[in-house]
Amino acid sequence: PDFQARLRDAIVKRQALDRLQIGFNGTHAAADTDRVAFPLLEDVNIGWLQQYRTNAAQRVLASGKTAGKVLIGADKDATDYRNLDALVFDVVSNLLDPWHRKDPSLVVVLGRDLMHDKYFPMINKDQPASEKIATDLILSQRRVGGLQVAEVPYLPDGALMVTSLANLSIYYQTGG
């Protein structure tokens, strides 16, 4: 009896997910899109990350000691940052305008891969009860570099974005 409502809800959900996918992966707007060549909908429209690359390149940390890569790890001579928290802290301090740095609505938008890299070593070990409670508390806080985490689908692997969620808007018009 509720087939129409279920179908509508499924379509609306897929449209919302597609819009997120375009927002994070879109690089250009092609007259005729090609789902085979651009499976992440890169050719549907220009997304948020591409807008930054094009219009605010000084706010994008695209490389460190190694061209085209920002490396995180324990070896301070071979990497740019010792951990993800240091990277986010540095981004806030050096890539944002001073008047945005203390904005309470700032979040760090992360994909599953970076969340895994940060928290898996903490989880993947035998722990006494007291340490397990501490680990659970850390996991429940979901913070990176002092900012709340917004874990989103379709963010490119290895990417993060420091912004207010209000900045991630989608505008569209109907008609001519």
TORPA-4810 file (N, C-alpha, C, O; in nm, 3 decimals):
<nodes>
NODE_1_0.080_-0.121_0.000_0.000_0.000_0.000_0.084_0.127_0.000_0.034_0.233_-0.038_P
NODE_2_0.210_0.120_0.042_0.293_0.241_0.047_0.405_0.237_-0.057_0.510_0.298_-0.037_D
NODE_3_0.383_0.166_-0.166_0.486_0.152_-0.270_0.529_0.288_-0.325_0.649_0.314_-0.338_F
NODE_4_0.433_0.373_-0.356_0.465_0.505_-0.414_0.553_0.587_-0.319_0.649_0.650_-0.361_Q
NODE_5_0.519_0.585_-0.191_0.596_0.661_-0.092_0.738_0.604_-0.081_0.834_0.680_-0.071_A
NODE_6_0.751_0.472_-0.081_0.883_0.410_-0.072_0.967_0.441_-0.196_1.086_0.471_-0.186_R
NODE_7_0.904_0.434_-0.312_0.974_0.465_-0.436_1.019_0.611_-0.437_1.134_0.641_-0.471_L
NODE_8_0.930_0.700_-0.399_0.964_0.842_-0.392_1.080_0.866_-0.296_1.174_0.938_-0.329_R
NODE_9_1.075_0.805_-0.179_1.181_0.821_-0.079_1.314_0.769_-0.131_1.419_0.831_-0.108_D
NODE_10_1.312_0.656_-0.201_1.436_0.600_-0.258_1.494_0.693_-0.364_1.615_0.712_-0.370_A
NODE_11_1.408_0.750_-0.447_1.454_0.843_-0.551_1.512_0.969_-0.489_1.618_1.016_-0.530_I
NODE_12_1.444_1.025_-0.390_1.492_1.147_-0.324_1.626_1.121_-0.254_1.716_1.205_-0.260_V
NODE_13_1.640_1.005_-0.190_1.766_0.971_-0.124_1.879_0.959_-0.227_1.988_1.011_-0.204_K
NODE_14_1.853_0.892_-0.339_1.956_0.876_-0.442_1.995_1.011_-0.502_2.112_1.036_-0.529_R
NODE_15_1.896_1.099_-0.522_1.926_1.232_-0.574_2.015_1.309_-0.477_2.109_1.377_-0.519_Q
NODE_16_1.987_1.299_-0.347_2.069_1.368_-0.247_2.211_1.313_-0.247_2.307_1.390_-0.240_A
NODE_17_2.225_1.181_-0.254_2.358_1.121_-0.257_2.434_1.159_-0.384_2.554_1.184_-0.380_L
NODE_18_2.363_1.164_-0.497_2.427_1.206_-0.622_2.475_1.351_-0.612_2.582_1.385_-0.663_D
NODE_19_2.397_1.435_-0.548_2.438_1.575_-0.533_2.563_1.586_-0.446_2.651_1.668_-0.474_R
NODE_20_2.571_1.505_-0.342_2.694_1.503_-0.262_2.812_1.453_-0.345_2.922_1.508_-0.337_L
NODE_21_2.787_1.350_-0.424_2.894_1.294_-0.507_2.945_1.398_-0.606_3.066_1.411_-0.625_Q
NODE_22_2.856_1.472_-0.667_2.895_1.579_-0.759_2.966_1.691_-0.682_3.067_1.744_-0.728_I
NODE_23_2.913_1.726_-0.565_2.972_1.832_-0.485_3.117_1.806_-0.447_3.198_1.898_-0.444_G
NODE_24_3.149_1.681_-0.418_3.286_1.649_-0.376_3.376_1.605_-0.489_3.498_1.615_-0.477_F
NODE_25_3.320_1.557_-0.599_3.402_1.502_-0.707_3.393_1.578_-0.839_3.475_1.556_-0.928_N
NODE_26_3.295_1.666_-0.852_3.275_1.735_-0.979_3.392_1.823_-1.018_3.442_1.902_-0.938_G
NODE_27_3.436_1.808_-1.144_3.548_1.888_-1.194_3.507_1.978_-1.310_3.571_2.080_-1.336_T
NODE_28_3.400_1.940_-1.380_3.356_2.020_-1.494_3.211_1.983_-1.528_3.158_1.883_-1.481_H
NODE_29_3.149_2.066_-1.610_3.012_2.042_-1.653_3.013_2.013_-1.803_3.032_2.104_-1.884_A
NODE_30_2.992_1.889_-1.837_2.991_1.849_-1.978_2.850_1.862_-2.035_2.752_1.844_-1.964_A
NODE_31_2.843_1.893_-2.163_2.712_1.901_-2.228_2.644_1.764_-2.227_2.524_1.754_-2.203_A
NODE_32_2.721_1.659_-2.252_2.672_1.521_-2.245_2.760_1.446_-2.146_2.878_1.425_-2.171_D
NODE_33_2.702_1.405_-2.034_2.781_1.335_-1.933_2.805_1.190_-1.974_2.729_1.133_-2.052_T
NODE_34_2.912_1.133_-1.922_2.952_0.996_-1.956_2.974_0.920_-1.825_3.079_0.933_-1.762_D
NODE_35_2.876_0.840_-1.786_2.881_0.767_-1.658_2.993_0.664_-1.656_3.046_0.633_-1.549_R
NODE_36_3.030_0.610_-1.773_3.137_0.511_-1.778_3.273_0.577_-1.755_3.353_0.528_-1.675_V
NODE_37_3.299_0.686_-1.823_3.427_0.755_-1.809_3.437_0.831_-1.676_3.547_0.850_-1.624_A
NODE_38_3.324_0.874_-1.623_3.322_0.954_-1.499_3.224_0.893_-1.399_3.116_0.947_-1.377_F
NODE_39_3.261_0.780_-1.338_3.169_0.708_-1.250_3.133_0.783_-1.122_3.033_0.752_-1.058_P
NODE_40_3.213_0.881_-1.083_3.183_0.960_-0.964_3.113_1.091_-0.999_3.109_1.184_-0.919_L
NODE_41_3.057_1.096_-1.119_2.980_1.212_-1.168_3.065_1.338_-1.178_3.016_1.449_-1.160_L
NODE_42_3.193_1.319_-1.208_3.286_1.431_-1.218_3.250_1.528_-1.329_3.289_1.645_-1.323_E
NODE_43_3.176_1.482_-1.429_3.146_1.566_-1.545_3.006_1.629_-1.541_2.963_1.688_-1.640_D
NODE_44_2.937_1.617_-1.428_2.802_1.673_-1.419_2.804_1.822_-1.387_2.728_1.899_-1.444_V
NODE_45_2.892_1.860_-1.296_2.902_2.001_-1.259_3.032_2.022_-1.181_3.099_1.926_-1.143_N
NODE_46_3.066_2.147_-1.157_3.187_2.180_-1.081_3.152_2.173_-0.932_3.061_2.240_-0.885_I
NODE_47_3.226_2.090_-0.860_3.199_2.068_-0.718_3.271_2.165_-0.627_3.346_2.252_-0.672_G
NODE_48_3.247_2.148_-0.498_3.304_2.238_-0.397_3.457_2.234_-0.397_3.522_2.338_-0.392_W
NODE_49_3.513_2.114_-0.401_3.660_2.104_-0.397_3.723_2.166_-0.520_3.827_2.233_-0.511_L
NODE_50_3.662_2.145_-0.636_3.716_2.204_-0.759_3.702_2.356_-0.757_3.789_2.427_-0.808_Q
NODE_51_3.595_2.406_-0.698_3.579_2.551_-0.685_3.696_2.610_-0.605_3.750_2.715_-0.640_Q
NODE_52_3.735_2.541_-0.498_3.851_2.587_-0.421_3.978_2.580_-0.504_4.056_2.675_-0.505_Y
NODE_53_3.999_2.468_-0.573_4.121_2.454_-0.654_4.130_2.565_-0.757_4.239_2.617_-0.783_R
NODE_54_4.018_2.602_-0.817_4.015_2.701_-0.925_4.015_2.844_-0.873_4.088_2.929_-0.924_T
NODE_55_3.934_2.872_-0.771_3.911_3.010_-0.729_3.982_3.051_-0.600_3.986_3.170_-0.568_N
NODE_56_4.037_2.956_-0.527_4.105_2.990_-0.401_4.221_2.893_-0.379_4.230_2.830_-0.273_A
NODE_57_4.307_2.881_-0.477_4.418_2.784_-0.471_4.507_2.807_-0.349_4.569_2.713_-0.300_A
NODE_58_4.514_2.930_-0.301_4.596_2.959_-0.183_4.538_2.896_-0.057_4.605_2.892_0.046_Q
NODE_59_4.415_2.848_-0.062_4.350_2.783_0.051_4.353_2.631_0.041_4.292_2.561_0.122_R
NODE_60_4.424_2.580_-0.059_4.431_2.435_-0.083_4.572_2.387_-0.054_4.669_2.440_-0.109_V
NODE_61_4.584_2.289_0.032_4.713_2.228_0.062_4.724_2.103_-0.025_4.676_1.996_0.011_L
NODE_62_4.788_2.119_-0.140_4.793_2.011_-0.239_4.922_1.932_-0.235_4.927_1.820_-0.285_A
NODE_63_5.026_1.988_-0.176_5.153_1.914_-0.169_5.235_1.964_-0.052_5.217_2.075_-0.002_S
NODE_64_5.327_1.878_-0.011_5.418_1.913_0.097_5.560_1.894_0.048_5.599_1.952_-0.053_G
NODE_65_5.638_1.814_0.121_5.776_1.787_0.081_5.783_1.709_-0.050_5.878_1.721_-0.127_K
NODE_66_5.680_1.629_-0.074_5.670_1.551_-0.197_5.567_1.618_-0.287_5.456_1.647_-0.243_T
NODE_67_5.603_1.643_-0.412_5.512_1.710_-0.505_5.382_1.631_-0.520_5.383_1.510_-0.542_A
NODE_68_5.270_1.702_-0.507_5.140_1.641_-0.527_5.089_1.557_-0.412_4.985_1.492_-0.424_G
NODE_69_5.160_1.556_-0.298_5.119_1.475_-0.183_5.147_1.549_-0.054_5.245_1.623_-0.042_K
NODE_70_5.061_1.528_0.043_5.086_1.570_0.180_5.096_1.441_0.260_4.999_1.366_0.269_V
NODE_71_5.213_1.416_0.316_5.238_1.289_0.383_5.228_1.303_0.534_5.275_1.400_0.594_L
NODE_72_5.164_1.202_0.595_5.145_1.199_0.740_5.209_1.072_0.792_5.186_0.964_0.738_I
NODE_73_5.289_1.084_0.898_5.350_0.965_0.957_5.450_1.001_1.065_5.477_1.118_1.090_G
NODE_74_5.502_0.898_1.127_5.592_0.916_1.241_5.730_0.970_1.203_5.795_1.036_1.284_A
NODE_75_5.774_0.944_1.081_5.908_0.988_1.039_5.904_1.136_1.001_5.861_1.172_0.892_D
NODE_76_5.949_1.220_1.092_5.937_1.365_1.069_6.023_1.415_0.954_5.996_1.522_0.899_K
NODE_77_6.125_1.339_0.916_6.209_1.381_0.804_6.147_1.348_0.668_6.174_1.417_0.569_D
NODE_78_6.063_1.246_0.663_6.004_1.202_0.536_5.860_1.246_0.519_5.804_1.235_0.410_A
NODE_79_5.798_1.296_0.626_5.657_1.334_0.618_5.639_1.481_0.649_5.730_1.547_0.700_T
NODE_80_5.521_1.531_0.619_5.489_1.672_0.643_5.429_1.694_0.782_5.452_1.797_0.845_D
NODE_81_5.353_1.595_0.829_5.286_1.604_0.959_5.299_1.470_1.030_5.303_1.365_0.965_Y
NODE_82_5.304_1.474_1.160_5.315_1.350_1.238_5.181_1.278_1.247_5.176_1.156_1.258_R
NODE_83_5.071_1.355_1.243_4.938_1.293_1.252_4.834_1.384_1.188_4.861_1.499_1.154_N
NODE_84_4.715_1.330_1.174_4.605_1.403_1.109_4.563_1.525_1.189_4.525_1.627_1.131_L
NODE_85_4.570_1.516_1.320_4.535_1.631_1.404_4.625_1.750_1.375_4.578_1.864_1.367_D
NODE_86_4.754_1.725_1.360_4.849_1.833_1.331_4.819_1.896_1.196_4.828_2.018_1.181_A
NODE_87_4.784_1.815_1.098_4.750_1.867_0.965_4.630_1.961_0.973_4.634_2.072_0.921_L
NODE_88_4.523_1.916_1.038_4.401_1.998_1.048_4.430_2.125_1.127_4.384_2.233_1.089_V
NODE_89_4.503_2.115_1.235_4.537_2.231_1.316_4.614_2.334_1.232_4.589_2.454_1.241_F
NODE_90_4.708_2.286_1.151_4.787_2.373_1.065_4.701_2.437_0.955_4.718_2.554_0.924_D
NODE_91_4.610_2.359_0.898_4.520_2.413_0.796_4.438_2.528_0.853_4.427_2.634_0.790_V
NODE_92_4.382_2.508_0.971_4.301_2.614_1.033_4.388_2.737_1.059_4.345_2.850_1.035_V
NODE_93_4.508_2.716_1.108_4.595_2.829_1.145_4.654_2.903_1.026_4.680_3.023_1.036_S
NODE_94_4.674_2.834_0.915_4.748_2.896_0.805_4.674_2.910_0.673_4.715_2.989_0.588_N
NODE_95_4.566_2.837_0.653_4.495_2.847_0.525_4.363_2.923_0.535_4.308_2.964_0.433_L
NODE_96_4.312_2.940_0.655_4.188_3.015_0.672_4.219_3.160_0.704_4.320_3.191_0.767_L
NODE_97_4.131_3.249_0.661_4.146_3.389_0.700_4.132_3.399_0.852_4.059_3.322_0.913_D
NODE_98_4.204_3.494_0.913_4.201_3.506_1.059_4.060_3.517_1.117_4.034_3.463_1.225_P
NODE_99_3.970_3.584_1.049_3.835_3.603_1.103_3.751_3.476_1.096_3.644_3.470_1.156_W
NODE_100_3.797_3.373_1.023_3.723_3.246_1.017_3.779_3.141_1.113_3.710_3.043_1.141_H
NODE_101_3.898_3.159_1.162_3.967_3.054_1.240_3.895_3.014_1.367_3.902_2.898_1.407_R
NODE_102_3.826_3.106_1.430_3.758_3.075_1.556_3.608_3.060_1.539_3.533_3.062_1.637_K
NODE_103_3.563_3.046_1.416_3.421_3.026_1.389_3.375_2.896_1.455_3.428_2.790_1.424_D
NODE_104_3.279_2.903_1.546_3.236_2.781_1.616_3.165_2.680_1.526_3.145_2.566_1.566_P
NODE_105_3.129_2.721_1.406_3.060_2.627_1.316_3.157_2.549_1.227_3.113_2.467_1.146_S
NODE_106_3.288_2.573_1.240_3.384_2.499_1.159_3.382_2.351_1.192_3.373_2.312_1.309_L
NODE_107_3.389_2.270_1.089_3.403_2.125_1.103_3.512_2.080_1.007_3.550_2.153_0.915_V
NODE_108_3.562_1.959_1.029_3.652_1.899_0.932_3.573_1.788_0.863_3.528_1.693_0.927_V
NODE_109_3.557_1.803_0.733_3.485_1.705_0.652_3.585_1.598_0.611_3.685_1.626_0.546_V
NODE_110_3.556_1.475_0.651_3.647_1.363_0.626_3.572_1.248_0.560_3.451_1.234_0.575_L
NODE_111_3.647_1.168_0.488_3.594_1.044_0.435_3.628_0.929_0.528_3.703_0.946_0.624_G
NODE_112_3.574_0.814_0.498_3.594_0.696_0.582_3.741_0.655_0.591_3.785_0.607_0.695_R
NODE_113_3.816_0.674_0.484_3.956_0.629_0.485_4.040_0.702_0.589_4.119_0.640_0.659_D
NODE_114_4.024_0.833_0.599_4.103_0.908_0.697_4.055_0.881_0.840_4.136_0.879_0.933_L
NODE_115_3.925_0.860_0.857_3.874_0.823_0.989_3.935_0.689_1.030_3.974_0.671_1.146_M
NODE_116_3.942_0.597_0.937_4.001_0.466_0.964_4.148_0.482_1.004_4.192_0.423_1.103_H
NODE_117_4.222_0.560_0.928_4.364_0.579_0.957_4.386_0.638_1.096_4.482_0.602_1.164_D
NODE_118_4.298_0.727_1.138_4.315_0.792_1.268_4.277_0.699_1.383_4.351_0.689_1.481_K
NODE_119_4.164_0.631_1.372_4.111_0.559_1.486_4.140_0.409_1.489_4.137_0.350_1.597_Y
NODE_120_4.168_0.346_1.377_4.187_0.201_1.376_4.302_0.155_1.466_4.285_0.056_1.538_F
NODE_121_4.418_0.222_1.466_4.525_0.177_1.556_4.484_0.179_1.704_4.533_0.099_1.783_P
NODE_122_4.396_0.271_1.741_4.348_0.279_1.878_4.256_0.162_1.912_4.258_0.110_2.024_M
NODE_123_4.176_0.122_1.815_4.076_0.018_1.836_4.135_-0.121_1.824_4.094_-0.212_1.896_I
NODE_124_4.230_-0.139_1.736_4.280_-0.271_1.699_4.389_-0.322_1.795_4.501_-0.352_1.754_N
NODE_125_4.353_-0.330_1.922_4.447_-0.386_2.020_4.369_-0.428_2.144_4.263_-0.374_2.174_K
NODE_126_4.425_-0.525_2.215_4.365_-0.566_2.342_4.391_-0.456_2.443_4.501_-0.402_2.453_D
NODE_127_4.286_-0.423_2.519_4.298_-0.314_2.614_4.236_-0.352_2.747_4.135_-0.424_2.751_Q
NODE_128_4.295_-0.306_2.855_4.226_-0.322_2.984_4.100_-0.235_2.983_4.088_-0.143_2.903_P
NODE_129_4.008_-0.265_3.071_3.879_-0.196_3.073_3.894_-0.044_3.082_3.819_0.029_3.017_A
NODE_130_3.989_0.003_3.161_4.005_0.148_3.177_4.047_0.214_3.045_3.999_0.323_3.013_S
NODE_131_4.134_0.149_2.970_4.175_0.204_2.840_4.064_0.193_2.738_4.049_0.279_2.651_E
NODE_132_3.985_0.087_2.747_3.872_0.071_2.654_3.771_0.183_2.675_3.716_0.237_2.578_K
NODE_133_3.746_0.218_2.799_3.654_0.329_2.828_3.710_0.459_2.771_3.636_0.538_2.713_I
NODE_134_3.839_0.482_2.788_3.902_0.603_2.734_3.894_0.603_2.581_3.866_0.707_2.521_A
NODE_135_3.917_0.488_2.519_3.907_0.479_2.372_3.765_0.508_2.327_3.744_0.581_2.230_T
NODE_136_3.665_0.452_2.397_3.525_0.478_2.362_3.492_0.626_2.374_3.418_0.680_2.292_D
NODE_137_3.546_0.691_2.475_3.523_0.834_2.493_3.584_0.914_2.378_3.521_1.005_2.325_L
NODE_138_3.706_0.879_2.341_3.772_0.947_2.229_3.694_0.927_2.100_3.673_1.021_2.023_I
NODE_139_3.650_0.804_2.076_3.574_0.775_1.954_3.441_0.850_1.952_3.398_0.897_1.846_L
NODE_140_3.377_0.862_2.067_3.247_0.930_2.070_3.261_1.081_2.045_3.167_1.144_1.997_S
NODE_141_3.377_1.137_2.078_3.398_1.281_2.055_3.413_1.314_1.908_3.372_1.421_1.864_Q
NODE_142_3.472_1.222_1.830_3.491_1.238_1.686_3.546_1.378_1.653_3.480_1.458_1.586_R
NODE_143_3.666_1.403_1.700_3.731_1.531_1.675_3.865_1.506_1.608_3.933_1.408_1.636_R
NODE_144_3.901_1.598_1.520_4.032_1.593_1.455_4.086_1.736_1.455_4.019_1.828_1.407_V
NODE_145_4.204_1.755_1.507_4.264_1.888_1.512_4.181_1.988_1.590_4.186_2.107_1.563_G
NODE_146_4.105_1.939_1.687_4.022_2.026_1.769_3.885_2.056_1.710_3.804_2.124_1.773_G
NODE_147_3.858_2.008_1.590_3.729_2.034_1.524_3.642_1.909_1.523_3.691_1.797_1.519_L
NODE_148_3.512_1.932_1.527_3.417_1.822_1.514_3.428_1.765_1.373_3.453_1.838_1.277_Q
NODE_149_3.411_1.635_1.361_3.421_1.567_1.231_3.283_1.554_1.169_3.187_1.518_1.236_V
NODE_150_3.275_1.582_1.040_3.157_1.550_0.959_3.203_1.444_0.859_3.269_1.475_0.760_A
NODE_151_3.168_1.319_0.887_3.209_1.209_0.798_3.105_1.199_0.688_2.986_1.180_0.715_E
NODE_152_3.150_1.211_0.563_3.057_1.218_0.451_3.089_1.112_0.347_3.203_1.068_0.334_V
NODE_153_2.987_1.071_0.272_3.013_0.978_0.162_3.070_1.052_0.041_3.045_1.171_0.022_P
NODE_154_3.146_0.980_-0.039_3.196_1.026_-0.169_3.308_1.129_-0.164_3.350_1.176_-0.269_Y
NODE_155_3.357_1.164_-0.047_3.474_1.252_-0.043_3.591_1.172_-0.099_3.611_1.057_-0.060_L
NODE_156_3.669_1.230_-0.190_3.782_1.155_-0.247_3.875_1.103_-0.138_3.897_1.169_-0.037_P
NODE_157_3.930_0.984_-0.161_4.023_0.924_-0.065_4.138_1.020_-0.038_4.193_1.081_-0.130_D
NODE_158_4.173_1.032_0.088_4.286_1.115_0.127_4.255_1.263_0.134_4.344_1.343_0.165_G
NODE_159_4.132_1.302_0.108_4.096_1.444_0.109_4.027_1.480_0.239_3.963_1.397_0.304_A
NODE_160_4.040_1.605_0.277_3.963_1.661_0.387_3.934_1.806_0.354_3.999_1.866_0.269_L
NODE_161_3.837_1.860_0.422_3.797_1.998_0.397_3.757_2.061_0.530_3.677_2.004_0.603_M
NODE_162_3.812_2.176_0.561_3.775_2.249_0.681_3.682_2.361_0.638_3.721_2.449_0.561_V
NODE_163_3.560_2.357_0.687_3.460_2.455_0.646_3.344_2.453_0.745_3.340_2.371_0.837_T
NODE_164_3.252_2.541_0.725_3.124_2.536_0.794_3.029_2.459_0.702_3.033_2.479_0.580_S
NODE_165_2.946_2.374_0.757_2.854_2.298_0.672_2.760_2.390_0.594_2.709_2.353_0.488_L
NODE_166_2.737_2.509_0.647_2.651_2.605_0.576_2.712_2.648_0.443_2.640_2.694_0.354_A
NODE_167_2.844_2.633_0.428_2.910_2.669_0.302_2.885_2.568_0.192_2.907_2.599_0.074_N
NODE_168_2.841_2.450_0.226_2.822_2.345_0.127_2.678_2.350_0.077_2.596_2.265_0.110_L
NODE_169_2.651_2.449_-0.002_2.517_2.470_-0.055_2.509_2.423_-0.199_2.608_2.418_-0.271_S
NODE_170_2.388_2.390_-0.239_2.362_2.354_-0.377_2.252_2.447_-0.427_2.144_2.455_-0.370_I
NODE_171_2.282_2.517_-0.534_2.186_2.609_-0.593_2.140_2.554_-0.727_2.220_2.501_-0.804_Y
NODE_172_2.013_2.566_-0.755_1.962_2.523_-0.884_1.846_2.613_-0.922_1.785_2.679_-0.837_Y
NODE_173_1.818_2.615_-1.049_1.705_2.693_-1.095_1.622_2.609_-1.190_1.673_2.518_-1.256_Q
NODE_174_1.497_2.640_-1.195_1.409_2.570_-1.288_1.367_2.668_-1.396_1.363_2.789_-1.375_T
NODE_175_1.338_2.613_-1.510_1.296_2.698_-1.621_1.414_2.756_-1.695_1.527_2.711_-1.678_G
NODE_176_1.387_2.858_-1.779_1.486_2.920_-1.866_1.594_2.987_-1.794_1.684_3.043_-1.857_G
</nodes>
